[in-house]
Amino acid sequence: MNRKTLVLPAVVGLLAPVLAACGGSDSGSDSGDAIVVGTTDRFTASEDAPAPVDPAYAYDVGTWNVLRQTVQTLMIQPKGDGDPVPEAAEKCGFTDTGNERFACTLRSGLEFANGDKVTAADVKYSIDRARAINAETQVAGLLSTVDTVETQGDNEVIFHLNTADATFPYKLTTPVAGIVNPKDYEKNKLRDGFQVDGSGPYTMKADVKNDEMVDAVFTKNPKYKGTLQVNNDKVEIRSFPDADAMGAALDKGDIDVMTRAMSPEQIQKLTNASGGDIDLVEMPGLEIRYLGFNTDATSVKDKAVRKAMAQVVNRSALVAKVYGTQAEPLYSLVPATITGHSNSFFNKYGDPSDSKARTLLNKAGITTPVKLTLHYTTDHYGSATKQEFQILQQQLNGSGLFDVNIEGTEWKKFHPAELKGSYDVYGMGWFPDFPDADNFLAPFLDKNNFLNSPYVNDKIRSQLIPQSRRQADRLSASSSLTEIQDAVADEVPVLPLWQGKQYIAARDDITGAAYALNSSSTLQLWQLGRGVSS
């Protein structure tokens, strides 16, 4: 039958599933049949991005979900979320009171999938390699607090940090900190194409057509040693051009599970359905959407223009018309469920007001209407993105203060263009690397930020971010985090729009669907099993 399963928050900032869609998440099966998972994520190699799944380059939710199945990290976020726990490591922890020295002991008997031993030297190589390559995606920014990596024998690795960083254990759970074999990954060169090798729970074989990975088969790695219970022998991820094609494949039985990005209409239909053999799992999400600004561009260089946009945009109307109950208005880069969140944009701008926006522009001497083009990606964040930007266009133009056009571009062209500063205003989404307020602020505002934004706030970079990272108790960091969010609301280098929920649809003989995504949108294929249809 069809039913909706809710995965509810346990505590602020941490999410814990309390019910599986159909059967227990650990029941699994030793069936040799692959569990087929559909996604609208596109995996493309191009001249601008020839190495999409190299851990030293990859920095989007789709490619990270490939790497998390195959490349092992020292630590991992546990089932149901919570503080990071050792994975490739047997134990890890700070060895000083200042959170500047972090040591890990590797689990004994670790091997790469090809049988080579995994050593502390491989960990050091992997971290040093990512930092040295310093790819244009800015993923190496997650390792910015690393000063040096030291090894002691084959099993001990010590990270000496250049500043206190209580969030460092979380950063060691991310794919950029994944352990790679020096035989497969050159020291100073990215690995082009779609080959991935590691010591994770699966090996992967990719089906590539016209420089795009259309299908990837993940086979249980017999060499894997870690904390994860792998509940299946094989999982296949199949990429679809859009949500409708993915949904049709689920209805026909060609796939077993449907993940991101389902359309709002599909989610509503599954929510309302009273029969059938597909279960919908809903869980709180930490995905956010926002407008980014090239603050050096003439059209938006004056912050009065950006502030006027913040004053005009009606988030509640936008969410209601496009996403309904599947999203919530967001008034900060930090989602409402994360410790340290502040409604800074609402506190500063209140309800939408065209007259207040006009006053902002008049005081700055800005001639209206301000001509802008809002750029969005047509194939990365779901089919509703176009409608979202049409409504933003209507709101801004309806004020009489803006003359806005919108332009959609496929992700493989959109992302490189954004990194090069080709767009004055552009729409992006953020799926956190880990569930902490720091990861909703530093990636946008610190040096070498992942947007490659020219915006600089010296106090945020040199004082507030380091200050917040000194606090192991994240509640104690709230004052620094609030000041950062208030500065963003005042200067508007980015304009947060909404925070979304997460959904998985699965045929009712699939177990573990409630745990197949964590709060950071990490796909955990090992949780899926094939049970008995109920």
N, C-alpha and C positions, 0 to 999 in steps of 0.2 A: 504494500500500500504506500501511498504518498503521505509523508508527514514532515513537519518542520521541526528541526531540532535546534534548540537555543543553547549556545555556549556562553555562560554568564561570567562577568568579571568577579574575581575572588576578592582582590584588594585593589586599591588605587594604583594604577601603573602596571599591575600584573594580572594576567588573565589565565583562568584555569578551567578547562572543559570539565563538565560534570555529567555529561551523558553522551554516549556514542549514538551514531545514527541508527545502527541496527546491529546489535551484538557487541561484544567487548572489543576494545581496540587492540588487545593483545592476542585475540583468538587466532588470527592468521590462517594460513593454509600452506601445505607443501605442494600445492598444485603447480605444475610447470607452465600453466597458461599465464601469459603476461596480463597484468592489470593495465588497462589503457587509459591514460589521463589526457584530456583535451585542454588546450590553452590557446589563447589568441596572441600570446607572446610570439614575436618574430625574432629569429636568430639569423642575422645576416652578416656576412663578411664583405667588406668593401675596401676600396683604396684608402678611404679615410679611417676605417676601423677593420684592419685585416685580422686581428686576433681577439675576437669577441669573447672567448671563454678562457683566456689566459688569466689566472688569478691576479696577476700584476696589472691587468687592464680592466677587467670586467667590473662594472659598477651600475648595474640595473637589476631589478628584481628577477627578470627572466633568466639572465645568464648566471646570477648568483644561485638560483634554484637548480641549475645544472651542476654548479660547482659544489654545492652543499651535499650532494649525493655521492660525490666522487673524490673530493680532496679533503682530507682530514685536517682538523684544527686541534690545537692543544686543549681548547676548552669548547664548551657547547652550551647552548641554552637548554635546560631540561624540559622534559615533557610537561606541558601545562605552564611553562615559563617559570620565572624565578631567577635567582642569582646564577651566574654561570657555574658549571661544574666541569671537572677534568674530563677530557675525551681521549685524545692521543696521549695526554699526560696522565700519570697516576695520581699526581698531586701538584697543586700550584698555589702560590700565595705571595703576598707582600712579606718581605723579610725585614722591613724597617718600619718605623712609626710614621715616616713622612710620605709613604706611598710612592717611592721613587725607585725601589729595587724589587723586581718581581721574578721569582724563581719557579721553575717547573722541573719535575722529574718525569721522564718519559715512561710510559707503560712498557713492561718487558715484552720482548718478542714481536715488536711492531715490524711489519713488512709492507712494502709497496706491493701493488697487485702483481707485479712481475717477479716477486720473490726477493728483491733487494731489501736489505735491512734498513730500517728508518733510524737515523741517529740524530743526536743533538746538532751535529754539523749540518744536517739537512734542514733542520729548523732555522738555524742561523742563515744558511744560504738562501732560504726562501724569503725570509724577512728582509735581509740585506738586498736581495735581488729586486723585490717590489719597490723598496725605497730608492734604489739606484736608478731603475728604469723611470720611475716617477711619471707614469703615463698621463696623457692629457685629460683623462677622465677624472684625475685628482683622487683616485681611490687610495693612493699612498698617503693622503692626508690623515687617514685613520691611524697611521703609524707615526705621526708627526712628533709624538712625545718620546719616541725611542731615541736614545742617544747612541748606545752601543749594545750589541748582543754578544754575550760571552758563553762559551761552552766549558764544561768541566767533565772530561771523559765522554763516553758515548751517550749518556742518558740525562745529563744535567744541562739545562740552559737557563741563563740569567739575563734578564732585560734590565739594563740601566737606563732610567728615564731622565730626560733633561728638565723635567718639572713634575710635581706631584700630579698623579692622574688616577683617581679612584675608579674611573670608567675603563681602565686598561684591560681588566679581565673580560669585559664585554667585547672589546676590540679584537681580542684573541679568538673570539668565536666567529669572526667574519672571514669570508673567503680570501681576502687579501693576505691574511695570516695563514692561509692553507699551506701545508707541507708538500713540496714538490721534489721530485727526483732530479738532481743535477744532470743526469743522463738524458732527461727528456726536455728540460727547460734551460736554455742558454742563459748565462749570467747577465748579459747586457742586451738581450734581444728578446722581443716578444715572440711567442709561439703562434704563428699564423694558423688560421683554419679552426677546425672543430674537434681536434684530438684533445682528450683530457685523460691524464693519468695521475693516480694518487694512491692513498691507502685507506680511502673511505669505504662506506658500506657497499658501494656498487662500482662496477666498471661500466663504461659507456661506449656504445657504438652508434655513430651518427649516420643518418641518411641525408646526404647533401645534394641539392639540385639548384643549379644556377647560383652558387655561392650562398645558398640559404639552407639551414638545417631544418628540414620539414618533419623529421622524426628522429627520436633518440631512444635507444633501448638500453635500459639499466639492468644489468645482471648482478645478482648477489655475489659479492667478492669473498671467495673462500679464505682469503688471507687476512680479512679484516679482523682487527682486535680493537675493541672500544666498548663504550657503554651502551650502544644502541642495540635493541632487539629488532632484528629485521624480520618482518612478518610475511615476506613474500620472496619468491625466487627471481621474479622479473617484473619490471614495470616499464611501460612504454609511454613516452610523452609525445603527443602528436600536435603539431601546430596547425591552427586553422586561420583562414583569412579574416574571419569575423565571427561574432557571437552566434549569428543565425546558423552558420555552417556547423559550428561546434554543437549547438543545441540539436540540430537535425541528426548529427552522428550519435548523440546520446539517446535520442528517441528510437533510432534504428537499432541500437545495441552495438554499434561499431566502436564505441568507447564506453568505459565503465564509470568515469568520473569527469566532471566538468569543473574547471577552476576559473581563474581570472582570464578574461574579464567578461562575465556574463552581463547582458544588457539589463537595464531596470525592468523592462517588460518581461523578460524571462524570469527574473527573480519574483516579480509580482505574480506571474502565472503559477509558478511552482508553490508560492506561499498560499495561494487561494485554492489550489487543486485538492480535491478530497479523495482521489483514487489514483491508481497507478503504482509503478514499482520503482519510483525515483524519490529519494529523500533529499531534502534541502537542509543544509546545516548553516545556521547563521551564528556569527560570533562577532564580538566587538573588534573593531579594527583600529590601527594606528596610521593608516594611509591618509595622507593629506594632499590637497590640491591647492595651487597658488599661481599667481602671476609673478613672473620674474622680470626685472628691468635691467637693461644695459644702462647703468647710471651715467655713462660717458656719452650716450647718444643725445643728440641735440634736442630731440622731441621730448625726452623725459629727464634731461639733466637737472632741470630745476625741480627740487623736491616738491614745490607747490603743485605741480602737475600730478605727481604720484599721490600726494595727499588728497588732492581733489578727487582722484579716482577712488581712493579709499573711502571718501565721504559719500560718493554717489552709489557705489556697488551695494546692492541689496542681497545679501547672502541668503536670507530666509526665503525670499521669492525665488532665487536661483535654485536652491535645493528643492523647494516644494514643486517647482515646475519640471525639473529634470529627474531628480532622484527620489523624491517622496521621503518615506521613512528609512531609506537605505543610506542616508547621510545626514549630517548635522552641520549647521553653520560653524565656522571656525574663526576665532578672533585673535589668534596668535599662531606662530609657527609650531608651538608646543601643543599637542592635543589635550583635550580636557581631562582625560583619564591618567595623564602622566604627572607624577610629582614635580612641582615647580611651575605648573601651568598658570598663566595669568591672562585674563581677557583684555589684554592691552589695547587692542584696536577698538573694542567697544567702549572701553574706559575713555579713550581719547576722542572718538568720533561719534559715539552714540548711535542713534538711528540714522538711516540714510537721509541726506538733506541736500537737495540741489542748491538751495540758497547759501548754505554754509560753504559748499564747494565753490560757488561763484565768488564769494568773498575771499576765499583763499587765493584764487587765480587773479582777482582784481588787485589785491594787495601786492602780489608779486609782479604785477605788470604784464601778465600773460594774455596775449590776444586769443580770443575764442572765436569759433570753435577750434580746439586743439586737434590737429590731424594725427591719427595714429593707425598703425596696423597691428592687430593682435594675432600672433601666430600660434597655431596649435598642431599637435601631431594627430594624424588621422587613424593610426593603427596601433597605438601603444597603450592607451588608457581606457579603451572601450568605445563602443559605438555612440555613447551619449555625449562624447566630448564636443562634437560639432554643435549639437543643440545647446550645450552649455555656453559655448562661445557666441552663438547667435543671441542668446538672452543677455549675455554681458554686453554685446554690441547694442542691443535695444536699450538697455539701461543707461549706458553711457551717452548714446546719441539722443535718447529721450530727455536728457537733462538740458540739451541745447548747448552744452559746454564742450562737447567732443564731436569729432567727425571720424568715426572709427570704421575701418574695414577689417575683415577677418580673413585669414589665409591658412589653409590646412596643408600639411606636408607629411609624407610618410616618414617614419621614425629614422630609417637608415640615412636620410638626408637631413631631417630636422635636428637630430642631436648633434652631429658635427657642426652644423651651421650655428646652433646656439652656443656651443663651446667657442666658436670663432668670433662671437660677438656680432653675428649678422642680423640679429633681431633686436629691435628696441624694446618690445614687450612680447612675452611668450608665456604659454601655459605649460606647467610641469606638474608632476606628481612626485611624492616622496614616500617611499616605503622604508621605514627606519632600519638601520643596520643593527640596532639593539634598542630596547625600550627604556631609554633614559632621555631626559630633557636635553642633555648635552648634544645628543645626536640629531636633534631637531634645530639646533642653533649653530654649532661649530661648522658643520658641513656647508652652511650657507654664508657664514660671516667670517670665518677664520682665513688665514693666509692659505693659498692653494685650495680654495673652496671648490666644490664639485661643479658649480655653475660657471666657474672661471669668471666670476663677477668682478668688475673693477671697483665695486663699493668697498670702502675702507672706513672702519671706525676704530681708531687706535685704542680707545679705552676698552672696547669689547675684546679686542685681540690681546692686548698686553696685560690687562688687569682682570676683567670680569670672567672671561672663559677660564684662565688659569686658576682664579680664585674659586670658581665653582667646582673645579676638578679636585681641589684639595679636600673636599668634604666627602668622606666615605658615607656618612649619613646624608642622603640626598635631600631630606627636609632642611638640613642646615645650609644647603646651597641655595635655598629659595630666594634669598634677598638678591644675590648676584644674578640669578636666572631671571628674576622679575625685572631688574634694571636693564638687562639685555633686551627683553621683550618690549619694554617701554621705549627703548631707543629705536627698535625696528618700527614700532608704530609711529614714532615721530619722524623718521627719515624715509620709511617705506622703500627699502631696496627690494623687498618682496611684499606681495599682498596676499595673505592667506585667505582662502575661500571656504573650504569645507573639509570635514573629516568623515571618512566612510567606514561602513561596516564591511565584513568579509563574508563570503559565501562559497560553499562547495555543494555541488549537486552530485549524488552518487546513486547508482543502482543499488537496490536494497540487499543484494548479496555481498556488498563490499563493506568490510568492517574497518574501523579506525578512522573514518572520515572526519570525526570531530577533533582529531588530533593531527590531521594532515597539514594544517596550517597553524603556525604559532602567531603571536601578536604582531610580529614584525613581518608577516606575510611570507615567512620561510616555508617552502614546500617540503614536507617531511615524508617522502615516499615510503620509508621503511615502516611507517605506521599502518599502511594499507594492507589488508588481507582479503581473502575471498572466503566467505562463510556460507551459510545456508540462507536462502531467501526467506524472509519472514512475512 
